[in-house]
Amino acid sequence: ESKAPDFQLTQFDGSEFRLSSQAGENLVVLNFWYPTCPPCREEMPSFEAAWLRLQADAANIKFLGFFVPQGFDSEQDARDFVAELGLTYGFATDISAQVAKMFQIEVYPTTVFIDVSGRVFKTQISVLDEEKIISIVREMSGG
């Protein structure tokens, strides 16, 4: 386990997200994606379903979808996709892929699970389904 690198970004809703301020409070799930990536699109509904279920269980979790600009995808494309699917968790644009570089993301989608102490618990390179997301979060929270 290694300490996750800190970053701060403005989310699509205008609010600031700083990773280090989550430590001691929230589990964090970071999903790196872009709109023209088919497996990224495929797993989004699972993330939304897992998010809704986990929210009902406990409030101490944050999901953040990182749109990493690739090719011709614009932030507007990302925002349109989020709106089209009715996704309710946090989203932000990873400008010039700075955060993706910090986490050494090379393949999309990649999901990074960060525990309450701010350490990287697990990195998953693949499409995740709802049950898998929930089981990793429960394992990470020690329950």
Contacts in CASP RR format, 6 or more apart in sequence:
PFRMAT RR
TARGET T0000
AUTHOR 0000-0000-0000
METHOD contacts of the structure
MODEL  1
ESKAPDFQLTQFDGSEFRLSSQAGENLVVLNFWYPTCPPCREEMPSFEAA
WLRLQADAANIKFLGFFVPQGFDSEQDARDFVAELGLTYGFATDISAQVA
KMFQIEVYPTTVFIDVSGRVFKTQISVLDEEKIISIVREMSGG
1 115 0 8 1.000
1 119 0 8 1.000
1 120 0 8 1.000
1 121 0 8 1.000
2 119 0 8 1.000
2 120 0 8 1.000
3 118 0 8 1.000
3 119 0 8 1.000
3 120 0 8 1.000
4 19 0 8 1.000
4 28 0 8 1.000
4 103 0 8 1.000
4 112 0 8 1.000
4 114 0 8 1.000
4 118 0 8 1.000
4 119 0 8 1.000
4 120 0 8 1.000
5 19 0 8 1.000
5 99 0 8 1.000
5 102 0 8 1.000
5 103 0 8 1.000
6 18 0 8 1.000
6 19 0 8 1.000
6 20 0 8 1.000
7 18 0 8 1.000
7 19 0 8 1.000
7 98 0 8 1.000
7 99 0 8 1.000
7 102 0 8 1.000
8 16 0 8 1.000
8 17 0 8 1.000
8 18 0 8 1.000
8 19 0 8 1.000
9 16 0 8 1.000
9 17 0 8 1.000
9 92 0 8 1.000
9 93 0 8 1.000
9 94 0 8 1.000
9 99 0 8 1.000
10 16 0 8 1.000
10 17 0 8 1.000
10 92 0 8 1.000
11 17 0 8 1.000
11 64 0 8 1.000
11 90 0 8 1.000
11 91 0 8 1.000
11 92 0 8 1.000
12 78 0 8 1.000
12 79 0 8 1.000
12 82 0 8 1.000
12 90 0 8 1.000
12 91 0 8 1.000
12 92 0 8 1.000
12 93 0 8 1.000
13 90 0 8 1.000
17 62 0 8 1.000
17 64 0 8 1.000
17 90 0 8 1.000
17 92 0 8 1.000
19 28 0 8 1.000
19 114 0 8 1.000
19 118 0 8 1.000
20 118 0 8 1.000
22 28 0 8 1.000
22 62 0 8 1.000
22 114 0 8 1.000
22 118 0 8 1.000
23 116 0 8 1.000
23 117 0 8 1.000
23 118 0 8 1.000
24 116 0 8 1.000
24 117 0 8 1.000
24 118 0 8 1.000
25 60 0 8 1.000
25 116 0 8 1.000
26 60 0 8 1.000
26 61 0 8 1.000
26 62 0 8 1.000
26 116 0 8 1.000
27 60 0 8 1.000
27 61 0 8 1.000
27 62 0 8 1.000
27 113 0 8 1.000
27 114 0 8 1.000
27 115 0 8 1.000
27 116 0 8 1.000
27 137 0 8 1.000
27 140 0 8 1.000
27 141 0 8 1.000
28 61 0 8 1.000
28 62 0 8 1.000
28 63 0 8 1.000
28 64 0 8 1.000
28 113 0 8 1.000
28 114 0 8 1.000
28 118 0 8 1.000
29 47 0 8 1.000
29 61 0 8 1.000
29 62 0 8 1.000
29 63 0 8 1.000
29 64 0 8 1.000
29 111 0 8 1.000
29 112 0 8 1.000
29 113 0 8 1.000
29 114 0 8 1.000
29 133 0 8 1.000
29 137 0 8 1.000
30 64 0 8 1.000
30 65 0 8 1.000
30 66 0 8 1.000
30 99 0 8 1.000
30 103 0 8 1.000
30 111 0 8 1.000
30 112 0 8 1.000
30 114 0 8 1.000
31 43 0 8 1.000
31 47 0 8 1.000
31 63 0 8 1.000
31 64 0 8 1.000
31 65 0 8 1.000
31 66 0 8 1.000
31 109 0 8 1.000
31 110 0 8 1.000
31 111 0 8 1.000
32 65 0 8 1.000
32 66 0 8 1.000
32 68 0 8 1.000
32 94 0 8 1.000
32 99 0 8 1.000
32 100 0 8 1.000
32 103 0 8 1.000
32 105 0 8 1.000
32 108 0 8 1.000
32 109 0 8 1.000
32 110 0 8 1.000
32 111 0 8 1.000
32 112 0 8 1.000
33 40 0 8 1.000
33 44 0 8 1.000
33 65 0 8 1.000
33 66 0 8 1.000
33 67 0 8 1.000
33 68 0 8 1.000
33 108 0 8 1.000
33 109 0 8 1.000
34 40 0 8 1.000
34 67 0 8 1.000
34 68 0 8 1.000
34 69 0 8 1.000
34 70 0 8 1.000
34 73 0 8 1.000
34 78 0 8 1.000
34 108 0 8 1.000
35 41 0 8 1.000
35 67 0 8 1.000
35 73 0 8 1.000
35 77 0 8 1.000
35 78 0 8 1.000
35 80 0 8 1.000
35 81 0 8 1.000
36 70 0 8 1.000
36 71 0 8 1.000
36 72 0 8 1.000
36 73 0 8 1.000
36 77 0 8 1.000
37 70 0 8 1.000
37 108 0 8 1.000
37 109 0 8 1.000
39 108 0 8 1.000
39 109 0 8 1.000
39 126 0 8 1.000
39 127 0 8 1.000
40 108 0 8 1.000
40 109 0 8 1.000
41 81 0 8 1.000
42 127 0 8 1.000
43 109 0 8 1.000
43 127 0 8 1.000
43 128 0 8 1.000
43 129 0 8 1.000
44 81 0 8 1.000
44 85 0 8 1.000
44 87 0 8 1.000
45 85 0 8 1.000
46 127 0 8 1.000
46 128 0 8 1.000
46 129 0 8 1.000
46 130 0 8 1.000
46 133 0 8 1.000
47 63 0 8 1.000
47 65 0 8 1.000
47 87 0 8 1.000
47 89 0 8 1.000
47 128 0 8 1.000
47 133 0 8 1.000
48 85 0 8 1.000
48 86 0 8 1.000
48 87 0 8 1.000
48 88 0 8 1.000
48 89 0 8 1.000
49 130 0 8 1.000
50 63 0 8 1.000
50 130 0 8 1.000
50 133 0 8 1.000
50 134 0 8 1.000
50 137 0 8 1.000
51 63 0 8 1.000
51 88 0 8 1.000
51 89 0 8 1.000
52 88 0 8 1.000
53 130 0 8 1.000
53 134 0 8 1.000
54 61 0 8 1.000
54 134 0 8 1.000
54 137 0 8 1.000
55 61 0 8 1.000
58 141 0 8 1.000
60 116 0 8 1.000
61 137 0 8 1.000
62 89 0 8 1.000
62 90 0 8 1.000
63 89 0 8 1.000
63 90 0 8 1.000
64 89 0 8 1.000
64 90 0 8 1.000
64 91 0 8 1.000
64 92 0 8 1.000
65 89 0 8 1.000
65 90 0 8 1.000
65 91 0 8 1.000
65 92 0 8 1.000
66 91 0 8 1.000
66 92 0 8 1.000
66 93 0 8 1.000
66 94 0 8 1.000
66 99 0 8 1.000
66 100 0 8 1.000
67 73 0 8 1.000
67 75 0 8 1.000
67 78 0 8 1.000
67 91 0 8 1.000
67 92 0 8 1.000
67 93 0 8 1.000
67 94 0 8 1.000
68 94 0 8 1.000
68 97 0 8 1.000
68 99 0 8 1.000
68 100 0 8 1.000
68 105 0 8 1.000
68 108 0 8 1.000
69 75 0 8 1.000
69 93 0 8 1.000
69 94 0 8 1.000
69 95 0 8 1.000
69 96 0 8 1.000
69 97 0 8 1.000
70 108 0 8 1.000
75 93 0 8 1.000
78 91 0 8 1.000
78 93 0 8 1.000
79 91 0 8 1.000
82 91 0 8 1.000
94 100 0 8 1.000
97 105 0 8 1.000
103 110 0 8 1.000
103 112 0 8 1.000
103 120 0 8 1.000
103 123 0 8 1.000
107 125 0 8 1.000
109 125 0 8 1.000
109 126 0 8 1.000
109 127 0 8 1.000
109 128 0 8 1.000
110 123 0 8 1.000
110 124 0 8 1.000
110 125 0 8 1.000
111 123 0 8 1.000
111 124 0 8 1.000
111 128 0 8 1.000
111 133 0 8 1.000
112 120 0 8 1.000
112 122 0 8 1.000
112 123 0 8 1.000
112 124 0 8 1.000
113 120 0 8 1.000
113 121 0 8 1.000
113 122 0 8 1.000
113 123 0 8 1.000
113 124 0 8 1.000
113 136 0 8 1.000
113 137 0 8 1.000
113 140 0 8 1.000
114 120 0 8 1.000
114 121 0 8 1.000
115 121 0 8 1.000
115 140 0 8 1.000
115 141 0 8 1.000
116 141 0 8 1.000
121 136 0 8 1.000
121 139 0 8 1.000
121 140 0 8 1.000
122 136 0 8 1.000
122 140 0 8 1.000
124 132 0 8 1.000
124 136 0 8 1.000
END
